[in-house]
């Protein structure tokens, strides 16, 4: 159960106003639209559902859980291991750069609050936004499930807002997509939290191709 303050802290972590530049990334969607792989709202729904089940369910959320437990256990070596594992599983230079940029941006926020600056933690915290979110959630005593769902909704909202600009579709459809896709998050999370270490890792070839091609896309609105 979240008390009022923990709920407010979770909303802060999940907010699109968190200064990590989330609105500047499309994670391959921009090229997917240009290539005709995503043509309309239903195509977008299918594109995001694949990422929800594969990337969130088999990589981001299981790694987030391990990062969170490492923070709760004060286990800096485990935190470093899973931070590097997450970065290694980003399949393109663009996705790895995004991961690092988000992590460094969140680290600047932590610096302002004078948190997470111990040498054993700092270098790993700069590797990913997930690491910083896990660290803050443990510090603020936010439960893991709530953290994961907040992160998942934030990720989904960012994707939908990119879809509004790129596909495009209107705000009414955007809210319908958020409603429908977010309803799938709890079931995916249940499966993600029981995966063993040897079951972790995403693999979406079209996402990797779209991200790699986006690196040299002639005109683009997004950084990735």
ABEGO torsion letter per residue (X at the ends): XBBAAAAAAAAAAABAABBAGAAABAGGAAAAAAAGABABAAAAAAAAAAAAAAAAAAAAAAAAAAAAAAAAAGBAAAAAAAAAAAAAABABAAAAAAAAAAAAAAAAAAAAAGBGABAAAAAAAAABAAAAAAAAAAAAGBBAAAAAAAAAAAAAAAAAAAAAAAOBBBAAAAAAAAAAAAAAAAAAAAAAAABBAAABEBBBAAAAAAAAAAAABABBABAX
